[in-house]
């Protein structure tokens, strides 16, 4: 922990070094609003074998556009799938995405994205008991009581239609691309507002 | 914009997974073997040990091993040595005092990993329609080190299931063995009843196994994210530090660029 803190302090103290050139490389700042579907077609969502294809999980985010060369851009962004609470708030789930895409403007209105990201899924357990059916009787089970997180690297592909100051985007995330048995696909549909385009 | 605000207040309802105990016990090592008791017989359940063996791999791979946010790796460990009383005994968990005081009962011998067997003693099952029970029977502090799954061989109820339902039942009991409790969600594998069309895990199951066995940066599957036993404190691994440094550096550069942009904006507006 101490090592990490020292590194963060050193990195922050280096901020002025990056500020020598007064001209910013950032040409776009944008804000995302959308809905996130986790694990397309891989989560059972009813007791007759139905698999989830779409989910309403509100997501917000902010991103930057940094032109590179020709029609390419570096597009880092941060998104947050807003907290989902389960069973009277016994468990609160937050998903954060820290992503970086290389974007290519095929036309003025069409942008393709290829990138990678880190998915950080945090679960806050608020403890408590639950009485559940257990065969012919009931038993007491327990809600989690700790804060735990999963971290995954994803391969991300996106297609975006640019409409003046807005855009609509389908962003996909592939988990475990190199491990077939664990590979899953999630996606977000974003409506984006470009503040500084 | 109205649609956006509507989205913010509407989201899918969630249930909540539960855990077997109030201290969140789980296996310490994420690589867990599922064995078959070498001397088990399942005459009423109409299985031999080879049939039972065929159910284990799909129960692991079609369910628990598919969750990318969890590093759990269940595998088929084959057959164990003979276990006393496993087929007929009234078997107690070491913490089940009500059972232990019964003179006819025996405390089940501790096992390593997860062991599956058939048992024809009706006292182990709270009714003939109960398909199976799981007895976590070996702990080390907060860690589970062993659990026994008993398939109800005292009634024909298990024999009447299709193969895919039998796989679902084994997967459900493995869920208990790794530390999960029941949920209210009928779509979840950890719902207390079997579901005829069981295809994969429900959302609750995925959240639960990710809580007990969280993935820590898997490099898209290349690194495996294995929770191998380490003498380093949590979060101090070289892999973790590399990612944290990279992310911090990227954020610092982006913040500096953003500051420049905002400065230039301020200048141009004045």
HADDOCK unambig.tbl for C-alpha pairs under 7 A between the chains (distance, minus, plus):
assign (segid A and resid 8 and name CA) (segid B and resid 248 and name CA) 6.68 0.50 0.50
assign (segid A and resid 11 and name CA) (segid B and resid 249 and name CA) 6.41 0.50 0.50
assign (segid A and resid 11 and name CA) (segid B and resid 252 and name CA) 6.75 0.50 0.50
assign (segid A and resid 12 and name CA) (segid B and resid 252 and name CA) 6.40 0.50 0.50
assign (segid A and resid 15 and name CA) (segid B and resid 252 and name CA) 6.58 0.50 0.50
assign (segid A and resid 15 and name CA) (segid B and resid 256 and name CA) 6.06 0.50 0.50
assign (segid A and resid 18 and name CA) (segid B and resid 253 and name CA) 6.84 0.50 0.50
assign (segid A and resid 18 and name CA) (segid B and resid 256 and name CA) 6.28 0.50 0.50
assign (segid A and resid 19 and name CA) (segid B and resid 256 and name CA) 6.16 0.50 0.50
assign (segid A and resid 19 and name CA) (segid B and resid 260 and name CA) 6.87 0.50 0.50
assign (segid A and resid 22 and name CA) (segid B and resid 260 and name CA) 6.04 0.50 0.50
assign (segid A and resid 23 and name CA) (segid B and resid 260 and name CA) 6.44 0.50 0.50
assign (segid A and resid 24 and name CA) (segid B and resid 257 and name CA) 5.30 0.50 0.50
assign (segid A and resid 24 and name CA) (segid B and resid 260 and name CA) 5.09 0.50 0.50
assign (segid A and resid 24 and name CA) (segid B and resid 261 and name CA) 5.07 0.50 0.50
assign (segid A and resid 25 and name CA) (segid B and resid 257 and name CA) 6.43 0.50 0.50
assign (segid A and resid 26 and name CA) (segid B and resid 257 and name CA) 6.42 0.50 0.50
assign (segid A and resid 26 and name CA) (segid B and resid 258 and name CA) 6.91 0.50 0.50
assign (segid A and resid 26 and name CA) (segid B and resid 261 and name CA) 6.74 0.50 0.50
assign (segid A and resid 33 and name CA) (segid B and resid 4 and name CA) 6.60 0.50 0.50
assign (segid A and resid 42 and name CA) (segid B and resid 200 and name CA) 6.86 0.50 0.50
assign (segid A and resid 43 and name CA) (segid B and resid 200 and name CA) 6.38 0.50 0.50
assign (segid A and resid 43 and name CA) (segid B and resid 201 and name CA) 5.81 0.50 0.50
assign (segid A and resid 43 and name CA) (segid B and resid 202 and name CA) 5.16 0.50 0.50
assign (segid A and resid 43 and name CA) (segid B and resid 203 and name CA) 6.07 0.50 0.50
assign (segid A and resid 44 and name CA) (segid B and resid 187 and name CA) 5.87 0.50 0.50
assign (segid A and resid 44 and name CA) (segid B and resid 199 and name CA) 6.89 0.50 0.50
assign (segid A and resid 44 and name CA) (segid B and resid 200 and name CA) 5.84 0.50 0.50
assign (segid A and resid 44 and name CA) (segid B and resid 201 and name CA) 5.84 0.50 0.50
assign (segid A and resid 44 and name CA) (segid B and resid 202 and name CA) 4.65 0.50 0.50
assign (segid A and resid 45 and name CA) (segid B and resid 187 and name CA) 5.23 0.50 0.50
assign (segid A and resid 45 and name CA) (segid B and resid 202 and name CA) 6.17 0.50 0.50
assign (segid A and resid 46 and name CA) (segid B and resid 186 and name CA) 6.71 0.50 0.50
assign (segid A and resid 46 and name CA) (segid B and resid 187 and name CA) 4.48 0.50 0.50
assign (segid A and resid 47 and name CA) (segid B and resid 186 and name CA) 5.77 0.50 0.50
assign (segid A and resid 47 and name CA) (segid B and resid 187 and name CA) 4.79 0.50 0.50
assign (segid A and resid 47 and name CA) (segid B and resid 195 and name CA) 5.94 0.50 0.50
assign (segid A and resid 47 and name CA) (segid B and resid 197 and name CA) 6.65 0.50 0.50
assign (segid A and resid 48 and name CA) (segid B and resid 197 and name CA) 5.20 0.50 0.50
assign (segid A and resid 49 and name CA) (segid B and resid 197 and name CA) 4.63 0.50 0.50
assign (segid A and resid 49 and name CA) (segid B and resid 198 and name CA) 5.80 0.50 0.50
assign (segid A and resid 49 and name CA) (segid B and resid 199 and name CA) 6.01 0.50 0.50
assign (segid A and resid 55 and name CA) (segid B and resid 12 and name CA) 6.70 0.50 0.50
assign (segid A and resid 56 and name CA) (segid B and resid 11 and name CA) 4.88 0.50 0.50
assign (segid A and resid 56 and name CA) (segid B and resid 12 and name CA) 5.68 0.50 0.50
assign (segid A and resid 57 and name CA) (segid B and resid 11 and name CA) 5.34 0.50 0.50
assign (segid A and resid 57 and name CA) (segid B and resid 12 and name CA) 6.85 0.50 0.50
assign (segid A and resid 58 and name CA) (segid B and resid 7 and name CA) 5.71 0.50 0.50
assign (segid A and resid 58 and name CA) (segid B and resid 8 and name CA) 5.33 0.50 0.50
assign (segid A and resid 58 and name CA) (segid B and resid 11 and name CA) 6.85 0.50 0.50
assign (segid A and resid 85 and name CA) (segid B and resid 14 and name CA) 6.86 0.50 0.50
assign (segid A and resid 86 and name CA) (segid B and resid 14 and name CA) 4.86 0.50 0.50
assign (segid A and resid 86 and name CA) (segid B and resid 15 and name CA) 5.09 0.50 0.50
assign (segid A and resid 86 and name CA) (segid B and resid 16 and name CA) 5.21 0.50 0.50
assign (segid A and resid 87 and name CA) (segid B and resid 14 and name CA) 6.75 0.50 0.50
assign (segid A and resid 87 and name CA) (segid B and resid 15 and name CA) 5.18 0.50 0.50
assign (segid A and resid 87 and name CA) (segid B and resid 16 and name CA) 5.40 0.50 0.50
assign (segid A and resid 91 and name CA) (segid B and resid 16 and name CA) 6.86 0.50 0.50
assign (segid A and resid 132 and name CA) (segid B and resid 182 and name CA) 6.46 0.50 0.50
assign (segid A and resid 133 and name CA) (segid B and resid 192 and name CA) 6.18 0.50 0.50
assign (segid A and resid 134 and name CA) (segid B and resid 192 and name CA) 5.82 0.50 0.50
assign (segid A and resid 135 and name CA) (segid B and resid 126 and name CA) 6.98 0.50 0.50
assign (segid A and resid 135 and name CA) (segid B and resid 130 and name CA) 5.82 0.50 0.50
assign (segid A and resid 135 and name CA) (segid B and resid 192 and name CA) 6.72 0.50 0.50
assign (segid A and resid 136 and name CA) (segid B and resid 126 and name CA) 6.36 0.50 0.50
assign (segid A and resid 136 and name CA) (segid B and resid 127 and name CA) 6.64 0.50 0.50
assign (segid A and resid 141 and name CA) (segid B and resid 18 and name CA) 5.85 0.50 0.50
assign (segid A and resid 141 and name CA) (segid B and resid 19 and name CA) 5.82 0.50 0.50
assign (segid A and resid 141 and name CA) (segid B and resid 20 and name CA) 5.52 0.50 0.50
assign (segid A and resid 141 and name CA) (segid B and resid 21 and name CA) 6.36 0.50 0.50
assign (segid A and resid 141 and name CA) (segid B and resid 181 and name CA) 5.85 0.50 0.50
assign (segid A and resid 142 and name CA) (segid B and resid 18 and name CA) 5.20 0.50 0.50
assign (segid A and resid 142 and name CA) (segid B and resid 19 and name CA) 5.03 0.50 0.50
assign (segid A and resid 142 and name CA) (segid B and resid 20 and name CA) 6.40 0.50 0.50
assign (segid A and resid 142 and name CA) (segid B and resid 21 and name CA) 5.78 0.50 0.50
assign (segid A and resid 142 and name CA) (segid B and resid 22 and name CA) 5.38 0.50 0.50
assign (segid A and resid 143 and name CA) (segid B and resid 18 and name CA) 4.80 0.50 0.50
assign (segid A and resid 143 and name CA) (segid B and resid 19 and name CA) 5.98 0.50 0.50
assign (segid A and resid 144 and name CA) (segid B and resid 18 and name CA) 6.88 0.50 0.50
assign (segid A and resid 144 and name CA) (segid B and resid 19 and name CA) 6.69 0.50 0.50
assign (segid A and resid 144 and name CA) (segid B and resid 24 and name CA) 6.46 0.50 0.50
assign (segid A and resid 148 and name CA) (segid B and resid 211 and name CA) 6.18 0.50 0.50
assign (segid A and resid 149 and name CA) (segid B and resid 214 and name CA) 6.36 0.50 0.50
assign (segid A and resid 150 and name CA) (segid B and resid 69 and name CA) 5.65 0.50 0.50
assign (segid A and resid 150 and name CA) (segid B and resid 210 and name CA) 6.84 0.50 0.50
assign (segid A and resid 150 and name CA) (segid B and resid 214 and name CA) 4.80 0.50 0.50
assign (segid A and resid 150 and name CA) (segid B and resid 215 and name CA) 4.79 0.50 0.50
assign (segid A and resid 150 and name CA) (segid B and resid 216 and name CA) 5.77 0.50 0.50
assign (segid A and resid 151 and name CA) (segid B and resid 69 and name CA) 6.95 0.50 0.50
assign (segid A and resid 151 and name CA) (segid B and resid 215 and name CA) 5.71 0.50 0.50
assign (segid A and resid 151 and name CA) (segid B and resid 216 and name CA) 4.87 0.50 0.50
assign (segid A and resid 151 and name CA) (segid B and resid 217 and name CA) 4.87 0.50 0.50
assign (segid A and resid 152 and name CA) (segid B and resid 69 and name CA) 6.62 0.50 0.50
assign (segid A and resid 152 and name CA) (segid B and resid 215 and name CA) 6.80 0.50 0.50
assign (segid A and resid 152 and name CA) (segid B and resid 216 and name CA) 6.66 0.50 0.50
assign (segid A and resid 152 and name CA) (segid B and resid 217 and name CA) 4.74 0.50 0.50
assign (segid A and resid 152 and name CA) (segid B and resid 218 and name CA) 5.73 0.50 0.50
assign (segid A and resid 152 and name CA) (segid B and resid 220 and name CA) 6.97 0.50 0.50
assign (segid A and resid 153 and name CA) (segid B and resid 217 and name CA) 6.09 0.50 0.50
assign (segid A and resid 153 and name CA) (segid B and resid 218 and name CA) 6.18 0.50 0.50
assign (segid A and resid 153 and name CA) (segid B and resid 219 and name CA) 5.39 0.50 0.50
assign (segid A and resid 153 and name CA) (segid B and resid 220 and name CA) 4.99 0.50 0.50
assign (segid A and resid 154 and name CA) (segid B and resid 220 and name CA) 5.71 0.50 0.50
assign (segid A and resid 175 and name CA) (segid B and resid 68 and name CA) 6.41 0.50 0.50
assign (segid A and resid 175 and name CA) (segid B and resid 220 and name CA) 5.96 0.50 0.50
assign (segid A and resid 176 and name CA) (segid B and resid 68 and name CA) 6.58 0.50 0.50
assign (segid A and resid 176 and name CA) (segid B and resid 220 and name CA) 4.16 0.50 0.50
assign (segid A and resid 176 and name CA) (segid B and resid 221 and name CA) 4.21 0.50 0.50
assign (segid A and resid 177 and name CA) (segid B and resid 220 and name CA) 5.42 0.50 0.50
assign (segid A and resid 177 and name CA) (segid B and resid 221 and name CA) 6.10 0.50 0.50
assign (segid A and resid 178 and name CA) (segid B and resid 220 and name CA) 6.10 0.50 0.50
assign (segid A and resid 178 and name CA) (segid B and resid 221 and name CA) 4.85 0.50 0.50
assign (segid A and resid 178 and name CA) (segid B and resid 222 and name CA) 5.75 0.50 0.50
assign (segid A and resid 179 and name CA) (segid B and resid 221 and name CA) 5.01 0.50 0.50
assign (segid A and resid 181 and name CA) (segid B and resid 66 and name CA) 5.97 0.50 0.50
assign (segid A and resid 182 and name CA) (segid B and resid 65 and name CA) 6.69 0.50 0.50
assign (segid A and resid 182 and name CA) (segid B and resid 66 and name CA) 4.45 0.50 0.50
assign (segid A and resid 182 and name CA) (segid B and resid 67 and name CA) 5.99 0.50 0.50
assign (segid A and resid 182 and name CA) (segid B and resid 68 and name CA) 5.44 0.50 0.50
assign (segid A and resid 183 and name CA) (segid B and resid 68 and name CA) 6.81 0.50 0.50
